């Protein structure tokens, strides 16, 4: 009996432990459950991507079931895939954890969204930026947070959070407007829009001293190694693009205001043939709307709007998605993948990923719906 027991235990309990690993997948299926190497739906919403060490690293909001998942209960989840794969993702665990200290800026129950990680070759650090809302304050804090790590998967150490560039004038504001004297006054928002007659720069002036608001955001690193923080500012009415310093952990004070009064969010930037492209959304919370796109010769603008990139039946809802990133194909220069979220705020963990290859109509990036497609075929 003594020798039989282990065999018996193995027979009884062994089967689930020996369950076959998830077989390799070849197709991206927008909107379907997307299983990681453990057979769990990938939990990395509002994601960002980093190419490093022969892999692509996916960072996103870890959500839990129900409405509670709209608040950060855990932190930022990380996955990795081989550069030439992009369909099979290995769970690399929690990269940045929220804090159990209620006084921390990233206390459990805060709102921590749209994390983006970049590698800084000069310091050898991985730098994560994210949109942060302090616990219990709704979306009023409108801060950005920054954390660093020695390895792509973390653990990341939280450095600080705050508003952006207090007391700094944007480069594209004419010299005669660089004064608070007689500056346009804010009258708040009427619903989600500017009240009639209010100057669209009013929120910018209101926040000049304390620092500019920053909600939805991305980080873009240019070919010359300079990094830029792109964020929905000024009550989401206007985007700003701000340069980061050479450690990528702070702003230099150089920035511009773009798409003034256009209420754009969910920004994603990519570069093709020397031109900068923007894909974003309108502002309708978790509900999808018609995406926006734009092109520029310089990251600083001027940006020319190119309209809604989505095509086909559900174009007005961007195929029921909102942009979070445009992933340059790591092995195929000039090939780009749109990565978006289909949010499910009633059960946040069930949010789906809408990835579509970017196609082109002349200079316009476009998104055609596909039920499935293979990165290997791009
Ligand atoms: C969306 C935004 C999301 C989240 C949501 C909250 O517009 O893109 O990241 O902030 O609003 O309602």
Boltz pocket constraint, residues with backbone or C-beta under 6 A from the ligand:
constraints:
  - pocket:
      binder: B
      contacts: [[A, 46], [A, 113], [A, 114], [A, 216], [A, 265], [A, 266], [A, 282], [A, 283], [A, 284], [A, 285], [A, 286], [A, 322]]
      max_distance: 6.0
